[in-house]
């Protein structure tokens, strides 16, 4: 199945209220969705959730000439060819562009064969994964965590058995809110937190100390994404696991962090580290360090479905909580672009099923993107 066309759909929306974390308030969420078409009309989808406009320019100018007219099933050769275009930009928008194209190539190639991506890549190791809710988020005003009890109760009502609130407003407040959350959810629900790169080393260590009684599975991204020495210091001090990796793109970046023994949970993002091809390389590296890998997911239905396929291929490891890793992250906010292929919600046992349908298991009609569409472009093999 040769690739005959590449389409880009720029979509986005303004969350209301804004989504707060320790670094910023997210007032706009923009994405690039790529659709690759094959000779018989079969399609494959990919996503960019960070730097979508810059990534689109790179797809159109550098990657499309490499991919158009080529067999989608030769995604390994095409991945290497795309890496050869990166030059100095090995951790930014260019790699995100490569990630989206690689994701779409895998989706297209698997659909052409009538099988899932997981089956195409050797077969799923599991048919379900525990879902963890990404939220609640910090609120603007004088009570940053004030709505957390009600929001956590709502997440429990939606079937989540693992919840990841945002913290990082102040170490003592972090401790108070997470100790209260533990009392609220009991011992059978997993709790973890995300600091979104918001603290200095000292504050991160202090926050971890105040949250010890909450019995967290992990503290995610307490520092900036390239502070290897700082992460080493926090990991040596904290009693729970330190998680990260969503902002790392190159295999060398993951190698450097793993060599420094910074992370106990690795969270690469398919849309950042090279799609399926890139994340499989990261997972192989993590296996050498006996580290659990869980795809980071905070975008549209495309990456959410792709992450389920990728998660089904990852090595199982016990890390605590209600089930073995990997878990799968679910954006628990009001995200209209997440449910375009159907609701993504945990079952009664707190898990999400891994689709065994063709490709990433997503049937997406592009007309459904229209309420959030700001630009559409298309290139063909000519």
VEXDREN-2710 file (C-alpha; in Angstrom, 1 decimal):
% VEXDREN-2710
k/r/px/py/pz
1/UNK/0.0/0.0/0.0
2/UNK/1.7/3.2/-1.2
3/UNK/1.1/6.6/0.4
4/UNK/-0.7/8.8/-2.1
5/UNK/-1.6/11.8/0.0
6/UNK/-0.9/13.5/3.3
7/UNK/-3.5/15.8/4.9
8/UNK/-3.0/18.1/7.9
9/UNK/-5.9/19.2/10.2
10/UNK/-5.1/21.9/12.7
11/UNK/-7.6/21.6/15.5
12/UNK/-7.9/23.2/18.9
13/UNK/-10.1/24.6/21.6
14/UNK/-10.0/26.8/24.7
15/UNK/-10.5/24.9/28.0
16/UNK/-13.0/26.4/30.4
17/UNK/-11.9/26.9/33.1
18/UNK/-8.2/27.1/32.2
19/UNK/-6.2/24.0/33.2
20/UNK/-3.6/25.0/35.8
21/UNK/-0.4/23.3/36.7
22/UNK/2.7/24.3/38.6
23/UNK/4.2/26.0/35.4
24/UNK/1.3/27.6/33.7
25/UNK/-2.5/27.9/33.0
26/UNK/-3.4/26.2/29.8
27/UNK/-5.8/28.5/28.0
28/UNK/-5.5/27.1/24.5
29/UNK/-4.9/23.5/23.3
30/UNK/-3.9/23.1/19.7
31/UNK/-3.0/19.9/17.8
32/UNK/-2.0/18.8/14.4
33/UNK/-3.7/15.6/13.1
34/UNK/-2.1/14.0/10.1
35/UNK/-4.0/11.7/7.7
36/UNK/-2.1/9.5/5.3
37/UNK/-4.0/8.0/2.4
38/UNK/-3.2/4.8/0.6
39/UNK/-3.9/3.8/-3.0
40/UNK/-7.2/2.1/-2.2
41/UNK/-8.5/4.9/0.1
42/UNK/-7.2/3.3/3.3
43/UNK/-6.1/5.9/5.8
44/UNK/-3.8/6.2/8.8
45/UNK/-3.8/8.9/11.5
46/UNK/-1.0/10.6/13.4
47/UNK/-0.8/13.4/15.9
48/UNK/1.3/16.3/17.1
49/UNK/0.3/17.7/20.5
50/UNK/3.2/20.1/21.1
51/UNK/4.4/22.7/18.5
52/UNK/1.8/21.6/15.9
53/UNK/2.3/24.6/13.6
54/UNK/6.1/24.2/13.4
55/UNK/5.8/20.5/13.0
56/UNK/3.3/21.0/10.1
57/UNK/5.9/23.1/8.2
58/UNK/8.5/20.4/8.6
59/UNK/6.1/17.7/7.4
60/UNK/5.2/19.7/4.3
61/UNK/8.7/20.8/3.4
62/UNK/10.9/17.9/4.4
63/UNK/9.0/14.7/5.2
64/UNK/6.3/14.6/2.6
65/UNK/8.7/14.2/-0.3
66/UNK/10.3/11.2/1.5
67/UNK/7.0/9.5/2.2
68/UNK/4.7/10.2/-0.7
69/UNK/4.7/7.3/-3.2
70/UNK/6.4/5.0/-0.8
71/UNK/5.0/1.7/0.7
72/UNK/3.6/2.4/4.2
73/UNK/4.7/-1.1/5.2
74/UNK/8.3/0.0/4.9
75/UNK/8.0/2.2/7.9
76/UNK/11.3/1.1/9.3
77/UNK/13.2/2.4/6.3
78/UNK/11.1/5.5/6.1
79/UNK/11.8/6.2/9.8
80/UNK/15.5/6.1/9.2
81/UNK/15.1/8.4/6.2
82/UNK/13.1/10.8/8.2
83/UNK/15.7/10.9/11.0
84/UNK/18.2/11.8/8.4
85/UNK/16.4/15.1/7.8
86/UNK/16.6/16.3/11.5
87/UNK/20.0/18.1/11.5
88/UNK/20.4/19.9/14.8
89/UNK/16.7/19.7/15.7
90/UNK/16.6/16.3/17.4
91/UNK/14.5/17.2/20.4
92/UNK/12.0/19.7/19.0
93/UNK/9.3/20.2/16.4
94/UNK/11.1/18.3/13.7
95/UNK/11.1/15.1/15.8
96/UNK/7.5/15.7/16.6
97/UNK/6.8/15.8/12.9
98/UNK/8.6/12.5/12.4
99/UNK/6.6/11.1/15.3
100/UNK/3.2/12.0/13.7
101/UNK/4.2/10.6/10.3
102/UNK/5.5/7.3/11.8
103/UNK/2.4/6.9/13.8
104/UNK/0.2/7.4/10.7
105/UNK/2.4/5.0/8.7
106/UNK/1.9/2.2/11.3
107/UNK/-1.9/2.9/11.4
108/UNK/-2.1/2.8/7.6
109/UNK/0.1/-0.3/7.2
110/UNK/-1.9/-2.3/9.8
111/UNK/-5.2/-1.2/8.3
112/UNK/-4.0/-2.4/4.9
113/UNK/-3.5/-5.8/6.4
114/UNK/-6.7/-5.8/8.3
115/UNK/-5.0/-6.2/11.7
116/UNK/-4.2/-4.0/14.7
117/UNK/-0.9/-2.2/15.1
118/UNK/-0.2/-4.4/18.2
119/UNK/-0.7/-7.6/16.2
120/UNK/1.4/-6.2/13.3
121/UNK/4.2/-5.5/15.7
122/UNK/4.3/-9.1/17.1
123/UNK/1.1/-9.5/19.1
124/UNK/-0.4/-7.8/22.2
125/UNK/0.8/-9.0/25.6
126/UNK/-2.5/-7.9/27.2
127/UNK/-6.0/-7.0/26.2
128/UNK/-6.6/-4.4/28.9
129/UNK/-4.7/-1.9/31.0
130/UNK/-5.5/0.0/34.2
131/UNK/-6.6/3.6/33.4
132/UNK/-5.4/6.5/35.5
133/UNK/-7.1/9.8/35.5
134/UNK/-5.0/12.8/34.5
135/UNK/-6.5/15.4/36.9
136/UNK/-7.7/17.4/38.8
137/UNK/-5.9/20.6/37.8
138/UNK/-4.9/23.7/39.8
139/UNK/-7.5/26.4/39.9
140/UNK/-7.0/30.2/39.6
141/UNK/-7.7/32.3/42.6
142/UNK/-7.0/31.9/46.3
143/UNK/-7.8/28.2/46.6
144/UNK/-5.7/26.3/44.1
145/UNK/-6.7/22.9/45.4
146/UNK/-10.0/23.8/46.8
147/UNK/-12.2/21.8/44.4
148/UNK/-10.0/18.7/44.5
149/UNK/-12.2/16.7/47.0
150/UNK/-15.3/17.0/44.8
151/UNK/-13.4/16.5/41.6
152/UNK/-11.7/13.3/43.0
153/UNK/-15.1/12.0/44.1
154/UNK/-16.4/12.5/40.6
155/UNK/-13.4/10.6/39.1
156/UNK/-14.1/7.7/41.5
157/UNK/-17.7/7.8/40.3
158/UNK/-16.5/7.5/36.7
159/UNK/-14.7/4.2/37.6
160/UNK/-11.1/5.3/38.0
161/UNK/-9.0/3.3/40.4
162/UNK/-5.9/5.5/39.9
163/UNK/-5.8/9.3/39.9
164/UNK/-3.0/11.8/39.2
165/UNK/-3.7/15.4/40.5
166/UNK/-1.5/18.3/39.6
167/UNK/0.5/19.8/42.5
168/UNK/3.4/22.2/42.8
169/UNK/1.8/25.3/44.2
170/UNK/3.7/25.0/47.5
171/UNK/5.3/22.0/49.2
172/UNK/3.3/22.2/52.4
173/UNK/0.0/22.6/50.5
174/UNK/1.0/19.7/48.3
175/UNK/1.4/17.5/51.4
176/UNK/-1.9/18.6/52.9
177/UNK/-4.0/18.1/49.7
178/UNK/-2.5/14.7/49.0
179/UNK/-2.8/13.4/52.6
180/UNK/-6.5/14.4/52.4
181/UNK/-6.8/12.7/49.0
182/UNK/-5.4/9.5/50.5
183/UNK/-7.9/9.6/53.3
184/UNK/-10.7/10.2/50.8
185/UNK/-9.9/7.4/48.4
186/UNK/-8.7/4.8/50.8
187/UNK/-5.9/2.3/50.4
188/UNK/-7.2/0.5/47.2
189/UNK/-7.0/3.5/44.8
190/UNK/-3.6/4.4/43.4
191/UNK/-2.5/8.1/43.7
192/UNK/0.3/9.8/41.9
193/UNK/1.1/13.5/41.2
194/UNK/2.3/15.6/38.4
195/UNK/4.4/18.7/39.1
196/UNK/4.8/19.7/35.4
197/UNK/8.4/20.8/35.7
198/UNK/7.4/23.5/38.2
199/UNK/9.9/23.2/41.1
200/UNK/13.5/23.8/41.9
201/UNK/15.5/20.9/43.3
202/UNK/15.0/22.0/46.9
203/UNK/11.3/22.6/46.6
204/UNK/10.8/19.3/44.9
205/UNK/12.6/17.4/47.7
206/UNK/10.5/19.4/50.3
207/UNK/7.3/18.6/48.5
208/UNK/8.1/14.9/48.3
209/UNK/8.8/14.9/52.0
210/UNK/5.4/16.5/52.8
211/UNK/3.6/14.0/50.6
212/UNK/5.2/10.8/52.0
213/UNK/2.1/9.9/54.1
214/UNK/0.0/9.9/50.9
215/UNK/1.7/6.7/49.7
216/UNK/2.2/7.9/46.1
217/UNK/3.1/5.6/43.3
218/UNK/5.2/8.3/41.7
219/UNK/6.0/12.0/41.5
220/UNK/6.0/13.1/37.8
221/UNK/8.3/15.7/36.3
222/UNK/9.2/17.7/39.4
223/UNK/11.9/19.6/37.5
224/UNK/12.7/21.0/34.1
225/UNK/13.1/18.2/31.5
226/UNK/16.9/18.4/31.0
227/UNK/18.1/18.8/34.6
228/UNK/19.8/15.4/35.0
229/UNK/21.7/16.4/38.1
230/UNK/18.6/17.7/39.7
231/UNK/16.6/14.6/38.9
232/UNK/19.4/12.5/40.4
233/UNK/19.2/14.5/43.6
234/UNK/15.5/14.3/43.9
235/UNK/15.4/10.6/43.1
236/UNK/18.0/9.9/45.8
237/UNK/16.0/11.8/48.4
238/UNK/12.4/10.8/47.6
239/UNK/10.8/7.7/49.1
240/UNK/8.5/7.1/46.1
241/UNK/9.3/6.7/42.4
242/UNK/10.2/9.6/40.2
243/UNK/8.6/9.6/36.8
244/UNK/9.3/11.5/33.6
245/UNK/10.3/11.4/30.0
246/UNK/7.4/12.9/28.2
247/UNK/9.5/15.9/27.0
248/UNK/12.4/13.8/25.8
249/UNK/12.6/13.1/22.1
250/UNK/15.9/11.5/21.1
251/UNK/17.1/8.1/22.2
252/UNK/20.3/9.7/23.4
253/UNK/18.4/11.9/25.8
254/UNK/16.7/8.8/27.3
255/UNK/20.0/7.1/27.5
256/UNK/21.6/10.0/29.5
257/UNK/18.7/10.0/32.0
258/UNK/18.7/6.3/32.5
259/UNK/22.5/6.1/33.0
260/UNK/22.1/8.8/35.7
261/UNK/19.5/6.6/37.5
262/UNK/17.0/9.5/37.6
263/UNK/13.6/7.8/36.8
264/UNK/11.9/4.8/38.3
265/UNK/9.0/5.1/35.8
266/UNK/9.6/6.1/32.2
267/UNK/6.8/8.0/30.3
268/UNK/7.8/8.6/26.7
269/UNK/5.1/10.2/24.4
270/UNK/4.5/8.7/21.0
271/UNK/4.0/12.2/19.6
272/UNK/7.4/13.4/20.8
273/UNK/9.9/10.5/20.8
274/UNK/9.4/9.2/17.3
275/UNK/6.0/7.5/17.1
276/UNK/5.8/3.7/17.3
277/UNK/9.4/3.3/15.9
278/UNK/10.9/5.7/18.4
279/UNK/9.0/4.5/21.5
280/UNK/9.9/0.8/20.7
281/UNK/13.5/1.8/20.8
282/UNK/13.1/3.7/24.1
283/UNK/11.2/0.7/25.6
284/UNK/14.1/-1.7/24.6
285/UNK/16.5/0.7/26.3
286/UNK/14.3/0.8/29.4
287/UNK/14.2/-3.0/29.5
288/UNK/18.0/-3.0/29.9
289/UNK/17.5/-1.0/33.1
290/UNK/14.4/-3.1/34.3
291/UNK/12.3/0.1/34.2
292/UNK/8.5/0.2/33.6
293/UNK/7.4/2.2/30.6
294/UNK/4.0/3.9/30.2
295/UNK/3.1/6.1/27.3
296/UNK/2.3/9.7/28.2
297/UNK/-1.0/10.7/26.7
298/UNK/-2.6/14.2/26.9
299/UNK/-4.0/15.0/23.5
300/UNK/-6.7/13.8/21.1
301/UNK/-8.3/10.5/20.4
302/UNK/-5.5/9.6/17.9
303/UNK/-2.7/9.5/20.4
304/UNK/-5.0/7.9/23.0
305/UNK/-5.8/5.0/20.7
306/UNK/-2.2/4.7/19.6
307/UNK/-1.0/4.6/23.2
308/UNK/-3.3/1.6/23.9
309/UNK/-1.7/-0.3/21.0
310/UNK/1.8/0.6/22.2
311/UNK/1.0/-0.2/25.8
312/UNK/-0.2/-3.6/24.9
313/UNK/3.4/-4.4/23.6
314/UNK/5.3/-3.2/26.7
315/UNK/7.0/-5.4/29.4
316/UNK/4.9/-5.9/32.5
317/UNK/6.4/-4.9/35.8
318/UNK/5.1/-4.6/39.3
319/UNK/5.2/-1.1/40.6
320/UNK/2.5/-1.1/43.2
321/UNK/-1.1/-0.1/42.9
322/UNK/-4.1/-2.1/41.8
323/UNK/-2.4/-3.8/38.8
324/UNK/0.9/-4.4/37.1
325/UNK/2.4/-1.7/34.9
326/UNK/1.9/-0.4/32.3
327/UNK/-1.1/1.8/33.1
328/UNK/-2.6/4.1/30.5
329/UNK/-3.2/7.8/31.1
330/UNK/-6.7/9.3/30.4
331/UNK/-7.2/13.0/30.0
332/UNK/-10.0/13.5/32.6
333/UNK/-10.8/17.1/31.5
334/UNK/-13.6/18.3/29.2
335/UNK/-11.7/17.6/26.0
336/UNK/-14.0/17.4/23.0
337/UNK/-11.2/16.0/20.7
338/UNK/-10.7/12.9/22.9
339/UNK/-14.1/11.2/22.4
340/UNK/-14.4/11.7/18.6
341/UNK/-14.0/7.9/18.1
342/UNK/-16.2/7.0/21.1
343/UNK/-16.0/7.6/24.8
344/UNK/-12.7/6.7/26.5
345/UNK/-13.8/5.6/29.9
346/UNK/-12.8/2.9/32.3
347/UNK/-14.8/-0.3/32.7
348/UNK/-16.1/-1.5/36.0
349/UNK/-12.7/-3.0/36.9
350/UNK/-10.9/0.4/36.2
351/UNK/-9.3/-0.8/32.9
352/UNK/-9.5/0.2/29.3
353/UNK/-9.7/-2.5/26.6
354/UNK/-7.0/-2.6/23.9
355/UNK/-8.9/-2.6/20.6
356/UNK/-8.1/-5.5/18.2
357/UNK/-9.6/-3.7/15.3
358/UNK/-7.5/-2.7/12.3
359/UNK/-4.8/-0.1/12.8
360/UNK/-5.0/1.8/16.1
361/UNK/-8.6/0.9/16.3
362/UNK/-10.0/4.4/15.6
363/UNK/-12.6/5.2/13.0
364/UNK/-12.4/9.0/12.6
365/UNK/-14.5/10.9/10.1
366/UNK/-12.7/14.1/9.4
367/UNK/-16.0/16.0/9.1
368/UNK/-16.3/15.6/12.9
369/UNK/-13.2/17.8/13.3
370/UNK/-15.0/20.8/11.7
371/UNK/-16.1/22.5/14.9
372/UNK/-12.5/22.8/16.1
373/UNK/-10.8/23.1/12.7
374/UNK/-8.7/26.2/11.9
375/UNK/-6.8/25.0/8.9
376/UNK/-6.7/22.1/6.5
377/UNK/-4.0/21.3/3.9
378/UNK/-3.3/18.4/1.6
379/UNK/-0.3/17.1/-0.5
380/UNK/-0.4/14.3/-3.0
381/UNK/2.1/12.2/-4.8
382/UNK/1.5/14.1/-8.0
END
